[in-house]
Amino acid sequence: MQSAGVENGDVVGSAGRMPSVGPVFAGPDRARGRYAGEAAPRVLVCEDDWLIAMTIEDVLSDAGVGVVGIAPDAETALALLEDEQPDFVLMDIRLQGGDDGIALAARLWRDHGLRSLFVSGNIDDGARRAAGPARPLGFLSKPFSPEELLAAVKGADPQSGGQPS
């Protein structure tokens, strides 16, 4: 499991130390209400780093996005799909236990018609090509700011009229 967190109060991603997450949610630029008056998406977060997963959940929830669950591995993701019906998935490329997020995303597309927005520190041309069978909604590289996360989610959300990147 990689270390991750928030640096300088506004960036989520890999860091060499255990940071404080408080500043991410403070101040006038807080994301609350971004989907006011609009139908917000329901997303499943597939992320093995607990701190990043919690930060993503907080940012999205503050913006009115429904987070149906957090899955650190493929088994948990598949179990959550039994009970929840997300609109799409935020998918890390490397998951807990060596699970491959690209392979999981391709399976979710093939078996459930569910597309993924890849959120990872491991996005390169090879990963983009490998993700093709999953029909990705886009790619967001770690580290990212809360605003970048929300823009990527809104762009990936078919309900908002956003276009996949």
Backbone as a printed PyTorch tensor [residue, N CA C, xyz], in Angstrom:
tensor([[[  0.8490,  -1.1800,   0.0000],
         [  0.0000,   0.0000,   0.0000],
         [  0.8880,   1.2340,   0.0000]],

        [[  0.6470,   2.1580,  -0.8960],
         [  1.4870,   3.3250,  -1.0110],
         [  1.0770,   4.3930,  -0.0110]],

        [[  2.0390,   5.2390,   0.3740],
         [  1.7050,   6.3770,   1.2200],
         [  1.0620,   7.4300,   0.3580]],

        [[  0.1060,   8.1180,   0.9050],
         [ -0.5350,   9.1650,   0.1280],
         [ -1.1370,  10.1740,   1.0610]],

        [[ -1.5050,  11.3120,   0.5010],
         [ -2.1380,  12.2890,   1.3380],
         [ -2.3290,  13.6150,   0.6670]],

        [[ -2.3240,  14.6480,   1.4840],
         [ -2.5900,  15.9860,   1.0330],
         [ -1.3620,  16.8160,   1.3120]],

        [[ -0.8900,  17.5190,   0.3210],
         [  0.2470,  18.4040,   0.4980],
         [ -0.2230,  19.8380,   0.3180]],

        [[  0.3070,  20.7370,   1.1180],
         [  0.0030,  22.1550,   1.0050],
         [ -1.4870,  22.4580,   1.0960]],

        [[ -2.2460,  21.5530,   1.6840],
         [ -3.6520,  21.8160,   1.9160],
         [ -4.5600,  21.7610,   0.7040]],

        [[ -4.0180,  21.4590,  -0.4910],
         [ -4.9170,  21.4840,  -1.6350],
         [ -4.6220,  20.4390,  -2.7000]],

        [[ -3.7960,  19.4680,  -2.4090],
         [ -3.4600,  18.4680,  -3.4160],
         [ -3.5710,  17.0800,  -2.8170]],

        [[ -4.2070,  16.1750,  -3.5380],
         [ -4.3650,  14.7980,  -3.1110],
         [ -3.4490,  13.9460,  -3.9600]],

        [[ -2.6910,  13.0440,  -3.3030],
         [ -1.8380,  12.1520,  -4.0830],
         [ -0.7020,  11.6210,  -3.2700]],

        [[  0.3240,  11.1460,  -3.9410],
         [  1.4470,  10.5190,  -3.2690],
         [  2.2440,  11.5390,  -2.4750]],

        [[  2.6170,  11.1590,  -1.2720],
         [  3.4490,  11.9830,  -0.4050],
         [  4.2900,  11.0560,   0.4500]],

        [[  5.4480,  11.5120,   0.8420],
         [  6.3360,  10.6690,   1.6100],
         [  6.0600,  10.6730,   3.1000]],

        [[  5.0920,  11.4040,   3.5740],
         [  4.8060,  11.4830,   5.0030],
         [  3.3020,  11.4690,   5.2230]],

        [[  2.8950,  11.2800,   6.4730],
         [  1.4710,  11.3070,   6.8000],
         [  1.0740,  12.7620,   7.0180]],

        [[  0.3230,  13.3550,   6.0960],
         [ -0.0160,  14.7690,   6.1700],
         [ -1.2950,  15.0290,   6.9520]],

        [[ -1.5410,  16.2930,   7.1880],
         [ -2.8020,  16.7300,   7.7760],
         [ -3.7850,  16.9900,   6.6470]],

        [[ -5.0120,  16.4870,   6.7740],
         [ -5.9920,  16.6830,   5.7110],
         [ -6.9260,  17.8510,   5.9710]],

        [[ -6.8330,  18.4760,   7.1350],
         [ -7.7520,  19.5380,   7.4840],
         [ -7.8880,  20.6620,   6.4740]],

        [[ -6.7830,  21.2440,   5.9790],
         [ -6.9060,  22.3970,   5.0990],
         [ -7.6360,  22.1330,   3.7890]],

        [[ -7.7330,  20.8900,   3.3610],
         [ -8.4000,  20.6000,   2.0930],
         [ -9.8510,  21.0480,   2.1280]],

        [[-10.4820,  20.9760,   3.2710],
         [-11.9120,  21.2170,   3.3520],
         [-12.2640,  22.5600,   3.9660]],

        [[-11.2810,  23.3890,   4.2470],
         [-11.5360,  24.6740,   4.8780],
         [-11.5350,  25.7920,   3.8380]],

        [[-12.1130,  26.9010,   4.1920],
         [-12.0150,  28.0810,   3.3560],
         [-13.1660,  28.2710,   2.3890]],

        [[-13.1580,  29.4140,   1.7060],
         [-14.2730,  29.7920,   0.8510],
         [-14.3910,  28.9780,  -0.4300]],

        [[-13.3620,  28.2600,  -0.8330],
         [-13.4060,  27.4940,  -2.0760],
         [-13.9670,  26.1000,  -1.8760]],

        [[-14.5630,  25.8680,  -0.7360],
         [-15.1240,  24.5520,  -0.4440],
         [-16.1140,  24.1340,  -1.5250]],

        [[-16.1740,  22.8520,  -1.8110],
         [-16.9190,  22.3520,  -2.9700],
         [-18.4180,  22.1990,  -2.7360]],

        [[-18.9050,  22.3860,  -1.5370],
         [-20.3080,  22.1040,  -1.2070],
         [-21.2690,  22.7490,  -2.2100]],

        [[-22.2450,  21.9470,  -2.6410],
         [-23.3080,  22.4850,  -3.4640],
         [-23.0140,  22.5850,  -4.9480]],

        [[-21.9600,  21.9990,  -5.4380],
         [-21.6350,  22.1080,  -6.8580],
         [-22.7240,  21.5200,  -7.7420]],

        [[-23.4660,  20.5680,  -7.2280],
         [-24.5270,  19.9390,  -8.0080],
         [-25.9020,  20.4610,  -7.6120]],

        [[-25.9480,  21.6010,  -6.9330],
         [-27.2360,  22.1620,  -6.5140],
         [-28.1330,  22.3520,  -7.7300]],

        [[-29.3380,  21.8170,  -7.6650],
         [-30.2910,  21.9550,  -8.7520],
         [-30.0780,  20.9820,  -9.9000]],

        [[-29.0530,  20.1570,  -9.8160],
         [-28.7690,  19.1710, -10.8590],
         [-28.8180,  17.7800, -10.2440]],

        [[-29.0860,  16.7860, -11.0610],
         [-29.0170,  15.4000, -10.5920],
         [-27.5440,  15.0210, -10.4690]],

        [[-27.1230,  14.6960,  -9.2710],
         [-25.7240,  14.3380,  -9.0380],
         [-25.5060,  12.8600,  -9.3380]],

        [[-24.3150,  12.5180,  -9.8110],
         [-24.0360,  11.1070, -10.0880],
         [-23.8240,  10.3110,  -8.8120]],

        [[-23.9570,   8.9990,  -8.9490],
         [-23.6220,   8.0550,  -7.8840],
         [-22.3790,   7.3160,  -8.3610]],

        [[-21.3150,   7.3780,  -7.5640],
         [-20.0520,   6.7810,  -7.9890],
         [-19.5450,   5.7670,  -6.9680]],

        [[-18.8470,   4.7820,  -7.4770],
         [-18.1180,   3.8170,  -6.6640],
         [-16.6550,   4.2000,  -6.7520]],

        [[-15.9790,   4.2910,  -5.6130],
         [-14.5660,   4.6420,  -5.5690],
         [-13.7550,   3.3710,  -5.3520]],

        [[-12.9200,   3.0180,  -6.3250],
         [-12.0090,   1.8710,  -6.2080],
         [-10.6130,   2.4280,  -5.9780]],

        [[-10.1900,   2.4490,  -4.7320],
         [ -8.9190,   3.0520,  -4.3110],
         [ -8.4100,   2.2880,  -3.1080]],

        [[ -7.1450,   1.8390,  -3.1750],
         [ -6.6020,   1.0350,  -2.0840],
         [ -5.9510,   1.8620,  -0.9840]],

        [[ -5.6560,   3.1170,  -1.2290],
         [ -5.0450,   3.9660,  -0.2060],
         [ -6.1630,   4.6280,   0.5950]],

        [[ -6.2700,   4.2590,   1.8660],
         [ -7.3660,   4.7070,   2.7110],
         [ -7.4630,   6.2290,   2.7750]],

        [[ -6.3490,   6.9150,   2.9490],
         [ -6.3830,   8.3670,   3.0880],
         [ -6.8780,   9.0310,   1.8010]],

        [[ -6.4020,   8.5540,   0.6680],
         [ -6.8750,   9.1090,  -0.6050],
         [ -8.3590,   8.8040,  -0.7880]],

        [[ -8.7680,   7.5870,  -0.4840],
         [-10.1810,   7.2040,  -0.6300],
         [-11.0770,   8.0890,   0.2350]],

        [[-10.6870,   8.3290,   1.4810],
         [-11.4890,   9.1650,   2.3790],
         [-11.5330,  10.6080,   1.8890]],

        [[-10.4130,  11.0970,   1.3700],
         [-10.3720,  12.4620,   0.8540],
         [-11.2730,  12.5980,  -0.3680]],

        [[-11.2000,  11.6250,  -1.2770],
         [-12.0790,  11.6340,  -2.4520],
         [-13.5380,  11.6210,  -2.0070]],

        [[-13.8640,  10.7440,  -1.0700],
         [-15.2430,  10.6640,  -0.5870],
         [-15.7000,  11.9930,   0.0080]],

        [[-14.8560,  12.6230,   0.8250],
         [-15.2250,  13.9010,   1.4370],
         [-15.4470,  14.9900,   0.3920]],

        [[-14.5190,  15.1000,  -0.5690],
         [-14.6420,  16.1270,  -1.6070],
         [-15.9190,  15.9100,  -2.4140]],

        [[-16.1560,  14.6760,  -2.8340],
         [-17.3390,  14.3930,  -3.6500],
         [-18.6290,  14.5770,  -2.8580]],

        [[-18.6540,  14.0960,  -1.6240],
         [-19.8560,  14.2430,  -0.7970],
         [-20.1690,  15.7080,  -0.5380]],

        [[-19.1280,  16.5110,  -0.2710],
         [-19.3320,  17.9440,  -0.0600],
         [-19.9180,  18.6160,  -1.2970]],

        [[-19.6410,  18.0510,  -2.4720],
         [-20.1560,  18.6090,  -3.7250],
         [-21.5280,  18.0480,  -4.0810]],

        [[-22.0440,  17.1480,  -3.2530],
         [-23.3530,  16.5740,  -3.5130],
         [-23.3370,  15.3090,  -4.3430]],

        [[-22.1520,  14.7870,  -4.6370],
         [-22.0320,  13.5410,  -5.3970],
         [-22.2860,  12.3750,  -4.4520]],

        [[-23.0490,  11.4010,  -4.8800],
         [-23.3180,  10.2210,  -4.0650],
         [-22.2030,   9.2010,  -4.1980]],

        [[-21.4950,   8.9510,  -3.1150],
         [-20.4680,   7.9080,  -3.1060],
         [-21.1270,   6.6520,  -2.5460]],

        [[-21.3060,   5.6360,  -3.3990],
         [-22.0280,   4.4310,  -2.9880],
         [-21.1570,   3.4730,  -2.1950]],

        [[-19.8490,   3.6690,  -2.2340],
         [-18.9560,   2.8230,  -1.4680],
         [-17.5200,   3.0090,  -1.8950]],

        [[-16.6240,   2.4700,  -1.0600],
         [-15.1930,   2.4920,  -1.3420],
         [-14.7140,   1.0570,  -1.3730]],

        [[-14.0380,   0.7060,  -2.4540],
         [-13.5350,  -0.6550,  -2.6330],
         [-12.0210,  -0.6140,  -2.8000]],

        [[-11.2830,  -1.2440,  -1.8780],
         [ -9.8260,  -1.2710,  -2.0170],
         [ -9.3350,  -2.3540,  -2.9740]],

        [[-10.2390,  -3.2660,  -3.3690],
         [ -9.8470,  -4.3900,  -4.2250],
         [-11.0220,  -4.8060,  -5.1050]],

        [[-10.7370,  -5.7030,  -6.0490],
         [-11.7620,  -6.1450,  -7.0080],
         [-12.9110,  -6.8680,  -6.3190]],

        [[-12.6120,  -7.7120,  -5.3570],
         [-13.6610,  -8.4790,  -4.6760],
         [-14.6780,  -7.5590,  -4.0050]],

        [[-14.1880,  -6.5360,  -3.3150],
         [-15.0810,  -5.5910,  -2.6480],
         [-15.8990,  -4.8070,  -3.6690]],

        [[-15.2630,  -4.3990,  -4.7560],
         [-15.9790,  -3.6580,  -5.8000],
         [-17.1250,  -4.4860,  -6.3630]],

        [[-16.8580,  -5.7340,  -6.6640],
         [-17.8960,  -6.6000,  -7.2290],
         [-19.0210,  -6.8470,  -6.2280]],

        [[-18.6770,  -6.9730,  -4.9500],
         [-19.6990,  -7.1600,  -3.9160],
         [-20.5780,  -5.9100,  -3.7880]],

        [[-19.9640,  -4.7300,  -3.8470],
         [-20.7370,  -3.4900,  -3.7510],
         [-21.6980,  -3.3400,  -4.9250]],

        [[-21.3030,  -3.8270,  -6.0900],
         [-22.1780,  -3.7310,  -7.2580],
         [-23.4420,  -4.5620,  -7.0980]],

        [[-23.3860,  -5.5670,  -6.2330],
         [-24.5760,  -6.3880,  -5.9820],
         [-25.6880,  -5.5660,  -5.3370]],

        [[-25.3000,  -4.6070,  -4.4790],
         [-26.2750,  -3.8240,  -3.7190],
         [-26.4790,  -2.4060,  -4.2390]],

        [[-25.4860,  -1.8610,  -4.8900],
         [-25.5230,  -0.4570,  -5.3140],
         [-25.5300,  -0.3810,  -6.8370]],

        [[-26.0050,   0.7100,  -7.3540],
         [-26.0340,   0.9080,  -8.8000],
         [-25.3890,   2.2490,  -9.1360]],

        [[-24.0500,   2.2860,  -9.1290],
         [-23.3800,   3.5470,  -9.4390],
         [-23.5460,   3.9110, -10.9130]],

        [[-23.4090,   5.1930, -11.1960],
         [-23.4370,   5.6650, -12.5790],
         [-22.1060,   5.3990, -13.2690]],

        [[-21.0230,   5.4700, -12.4960],
         [-19.7010,   5.1360, -13.0010],
         [-18.7600,   4.9190, -11.8240]],

        [[-17.5110,   4.5500, -12.1400],
         [-16.5230,   4.1820, -11.1240],
         [-15.3130,   5.1020, -11.2240]],

        [[-14.7920,   5.5450, -10.0830],
         [-13.4800,   6.1760, -10.0280],
         [-12.5050,   5.0540,  -9.7250]],

        [[-11.6090,   4.7610, -10.6560],
         [-10.7980,   3.5470, -10.5920],
         [ -9.3050,   3.8580, -10.5290]],

        [[ -8.6600,   3.3900,  -9.4580],
         [ -7.2020,   3.4230,  -9.3880],
         [ -6.6850,   2.2760, -10.2500]],

        [[ -5.5000,   2.4200, -10.7980],
         [ -4.9480,   1.3750, -11.6660],
         [ -4.3900,   0.2130, -10.8560]],

        [[ -3.7830,   0.5300,  -9.7230],
         [ -3.2320,  -0.5210,  -8.8600],
         [ -4.0670,  -0.5930,  -7.5890]],

        [[ -4.6570,  -1.7570,  -7.3610],
         [ -5.5090,  -1.9400,  -6.1920],
         [ -4.8650,  -2.8940,  -5.1930]],

        [[ -5.4570,  -2.9850,  -4.0330],
         [ -4.9650,  -3.8300,  -2.9460],
         [ -4.8590,  -5.2830,  -3.3900]],

        [[ -3.8640,  -5.9720,  -2.8570],
         [ -3.6850,  -7.3900,  -3.1450],
         [ -3.1800,  -7.6560,  -4.5500]],

        [[ -2.6610,  -6.6250,  -5.2030],
         [ -2.1540,  -6.7980,  -6.5570],
         [ -3.2250,  -6.7810,  -7.6280]],

        [[ -4.4720,  -6.4690,  -7.2480],
         [ -5.5480,  -6.4120,  -8.2390],
         [ -5.2640,  -5.3090,  -9.2610]],

        [[ -5.5900,  -5.5810, -10.5040],
         [ -5.3620,  -4.6770, -11.6260],
         [ -6.6370,  -3.8810, -11.9020]],

        [[ -6.5840,  -2.5740, -11.6520],
         [ -7.7520,  -1.7270, -11.8580],
         [ -8.1900,  -1.6560, -13.3140]],

        [[ -7.2410,  -1.7490, -14.2420],
         [ -7.6010,  -1.7210, -15.6610],
         [ -8.4010,  -2.9700, -16.0220]],

        [[ -7.9360,  -4.1250, -15.5530],
         [ -8.6660,  -5.3790, -15.8220],
         [-10.0460,  -5.3490, -15.1680]],

        [[-10.1290,  -4.8160, -13.9440],
         [-11.4250,  -4.7140, -13.2700],
         [-12.3550,  -3.7840, -14.0420]],

        [[-11.8340,  -2.6500, -14.5050],
         [-12.6610,  -1.7070, -15.2640],
         [-13.1760,  -2.3420, -16.5520]],

        [[-12.3300,  -3.1080, -17.2250],
         [-12.7670,  -3.7930, -18.4520],
         [-13.8710,  -4.8020, -18.1350]],

        [[-13.7310,  -5.4910, -17.0150],
         [-14.7570,  -6.4560, -16.5980],
         [-16.0690,  -5.7490, -16.2560]],

        [[-15.9780,  -4.6210, -15.5620],
         [-17.1830,  -3.8660, -15.2050],
         [-17.9040,  -3.3680, -16.4560]],

        [[-17.1460,  -2.9650, -17.4670],
         [-17.7620,  -2.5270, -18.7190],
         [-18.4070,  -3.7150, -19.4310]],

        [[-17.6470,  -4.7950, -19.5570],
         [-18.1230,  -5.9790, -20.2850],
         [-19.3460,  -6.6090, -19.6180]],

        [[-19.3010,  -6.7830, -18.3070],
         [-20.3480,  -7.5270, -17.5980],
         [-21.5020,  -6.6660, -17.0850]],

        [[-21.2500,  -5.3630, -16.8830],
         [-22.2630,  -4.5070, -16.2550],
         [-22.5580,  -3.2270, -17.0390]],

        [[-21.8210,  -2.9900, -18.1220],
         [-22.0090,  -1.7500, -18.8730],
         [-21.6230,  -0.5210, -18.0780]],

        [[-20.7080,  -0.6950, -17.1230],
         [-20.3060,   0.3680, -16.2030],
         [-18.9240,   0.8820, -16.6030]],

        [[-18.8350,   2.1870, -16.8440],
         [-17.5690,   2.7810, -17.2770],
         [-16.8230,   3.3820, -16.0980]],

        [[-15.5240,   3.6160, -16.3070],
         [-14.6500,   4.1000, -15.2400],
         [-13.9160,   5.3690, -15.6410]],

        [[-13.7100,   6.2200, -14.6460],
         [-12.8090,   7.3590, -14.7240],
         [-11.5700,   6.9300, -13.9590]],

        [[-10.4430,   6.8200, -14.6470],
         [ -9.2200,   6.3590, -13.9930],
         [ -8.5790,   7.5050, -13.2260]],

        [[ -8.2810,   7.2530, -11.9490],
         [ -7.6600,   8.2140, -11.0490],
         [ -6.4430,   7.5150, -10.4740]],

        [[ -5.2530,   7.8870, -10.9620],
         [ -4.0750,   7.1170, -10.5820],
         [ -2.7990,   7.9330, -10.7390]],

        [[ -1.7930,   7.5270, -10.0070],
         [ -0.4560,   8.0780, -10.1740],
         [  0.3360,   7.2970, -11.2050]],

        [[ -0.2960,   6.3340, -11.8460],
         [  0.3860,   5.4420, -12.7910],
         [ -0.1940,   5.5420, -14.1960]],

        [[ -0.5660,   6.7360, -14.6100],
         [ -1.1560,   6.9050, -15.9380],
         [ -0.0590,   7.3070, -16.9190]],

        [[  0.1660,   6.4520, -17.8960],
         [  1.0910,   6.7470, -18.9810],
         [  0.4540,   6.2570, -20.2760]],

        [[  1.1760,   6.3830, -21.3830],
         [  0.6000,   5.9720, -22.6720],
         [  0.2310,   4.4950, -22.6780]],

        [[  1.0560,   3.6580, -22.0480],
         [  0.7580,   2.2250, -21.9880],
         [ -0.5180,   1.9400, -21.2150]],

        [[ -0.6950,   2.6380, -20.1010],
         [ -1.9130,   2.4530, -19.3020],
         [ -3.1420,   2.9310, -20.0740]],

        [[ -2.9990,   4.0310, -20.7790],
         [ -4.1230,   4.5410, -21.5770],
         [ -4.5230,   3.5400, -22.6600]],

        [[ -3.5260,   2.9560, -23.3330],
         [ -3.8250,   1.9500, -24.3630],
         [ -4.4590,   0.7140, -23.7420]],

        [[ -3.8970,   0.2570, -22.6150],
         [ -4.4200,  -0.9440, -21.9550],
         [ -5.8560,  -0.7440, -21.4840]],

        [[ -6.2070,   0.4910, -21.1410],
         [ -7.5530,   0.7910, -20.6380],
         [ -8.6000,   0.8640, -21.7460]],

        [[ -8.2000,   0.8490, -22.9840],
         [ -9.1290,   0.9760, -24.1090],
         [-10.3430,   0.0670, -24.0440]],

        [[-10.1770,  -1.2420, -23.7550],
         [-11.3390,  -2.1350, -23.6900],
         [-12.3560,  -1.7670, -22.5980]],

        [[-11.9500,  -0.9510, -21.6280],
         [-12.8600,  -0.5280, -20.5550],
         [-13.6910,   0.6930, -20.9590]],

        [[-13.4270,   1.2470, -22.1500],
         [-14.1000,   2.4690, -22.6060],
         [-14.0530,   3.5530, -21.5300]],

        [[-12.8290,   3.9700, -21.1370],
         [-12.6880,   4.9180, -20.0260],
         [-13.3950,   6.2460, -20.2750]],

        [[-13.9060,   6.7930, -19.1840],
         [-14.5260,   8.1130, -19.2180],
         [-13.4830,   9.2150, -19.1760]],

        [[-12.2760,   8.8750, -18.7820],
         [-11.2050,   9.8480, -18.7000],
         [-10.1190,   9.3690, -17.7720]],

        [[ -9.1210,  10.2380, -17.6010],
         [ -7.9630,   9.9340, -16.7710],
         [ -7.6280,  11.1660, -15.9410]],

        [[ -7.4120,  10.9730, -14.6470],
         [ -6.9940,  12.0410, -13.7430],
         [ -5.7540,  11.5580, -13.0180]],

        [[ -4.6430,  12.2810, -13.2160],
         [ -3.3790,  11.8800, -12.5990],
         [ -3.2670,  12.4030, -11.1750]],

        [[ -2.7590,  11.5460, -10.2820],
         [ -2.4090,  11.9690,  -8.9290],
         [ -1.0130,  12.5780,  -9.0070]],

        [[ -0.7580,  13.5880,  -8.2190],
         [ -1.6700,  14.2750,  -7.2960],
         [ -2.6220,  15.1980,  -8.0560]],

        [[ -3.7650,  15.4750,  -7.4310],
         [ -4.7640,  16.3560,  -8.0220],
         [ -5.3950,  17.1870,  -6.9200]],

        [[ -5.9530,  18.3220,  -7.3090],
         [ -6.6440,  19.1890,  -6.3490],
         [ -8.1120,  18.7780,  -6.2710]],

        [[ -8.8070,  19.1930,  -5.2290],
         [-10.2460,  18.9280,  -5.1630],
         [-10.9900,  19.4820,  -6.3800]],

        [[-10.5720,  20.6480,  -6.8550],
         [-11.2270,  21.2430,  -8.0200],
         [-11.0130,  20.3980,  -9.2670]],

        [[ -9.7990,  19.8520,  -9.4330],
         [ -9.5260,  18.9780, -10.5820],
         [-10.3540,  17.6980, -10.4970]],

        [[-10.4890,  17.1520,  -9.2970],
         [-11.3050,  15.9560,  -9.1070],
         [-12.7570,  16.2360,  -9.4930]],

        [[-13.3010,  17.3280,  -8.9980],
         [-14.6970,  17.6580,  -9.2960],
         [-14.9110,  17.9300, -10.7830]],

        [[-13.9580,  18.6040, -11.4140],
         [-14.0760,  18.8620, -12.8560],
         [-14.0490,  17.5520, -13.6370]],

        [[-13.1810,  16.6240, -13.2360],
         [-13.1000,  15.3300, -13.9230],
         [-14.3870,  14.5350, -13.7360]],

        [[-14.9320,  14.5470, -12.5210],
         [-16.1780,  13.8170, -12.2540],
         [-17.3250,  14.4310, -13.0470]],

        [[-17.4050,  15.7460, -13.0440],
         [-18.4810,  16.3970, -13.7980],
         [-18.3240,  16.1260, -15.2950]],

        [[-17.1050,  16.1430, -15.7990],
         [-16.8600,  15.8570, -17.2060],
         [-17.1740,  14.4280, -17.5860]],

        [[-17.0420,  13.5130, -16.6340],
         [-17.3070,  12.0960, -16.8940],
         [-18.7740,  11.7340, -16.7100]],

        [[-19.5210,  12.5860, -16.0300],
         [-20.9120,  12.2850, -15.6770],
         [-21.8460,  12.5130, -16.8570]],

        [[-22.4210,  11.4470, -17.4140],
         [-23.3320,  11.6130, -18.5430],
         [-24.5650,  12.4560, -18.2000]],

        [[-24.9660,  12.4740, -16.9280],
         [-26.1370,  13.2500, -16.5110],
         [-25.8990,  14.7530, -16.6150]],

        [[-24.6290,  15.1770, -16.4670],
         [-24.3350,  16.6090, -16.4660],
         [-24.0820,  17.1480, -17.8640]],

        [[-24.1090,  16.2660, -18.8530],
         [-23.8270,  16.7040, -20.2150],
         [-22.3470,  16.8270, -20.4850]],

        [[-21.5250,  16.3910, -19.5120],
         [-20.0850,  16.4490, -19.6900],
         [-19.6150,  15.4560, -20.7290]],

        [[-18.5240,  15.7660, -21.3340],
         [-17.9390,  14.8820, -22.3290],
         [-16.7490,  14.1730, -21.7100]],

        [[-16.6420,  12.8670, -21.8530],
         [-15.4800,  12.1600, -21.3360],
         [-14.2030,  12.7250, -21.9170]],

        [[-13.1700,  12.7800, -21.0640],
         [-11.8850,  13.3070, -21.5340],
         [-11.0070,  12.2070, -22.0670]]])
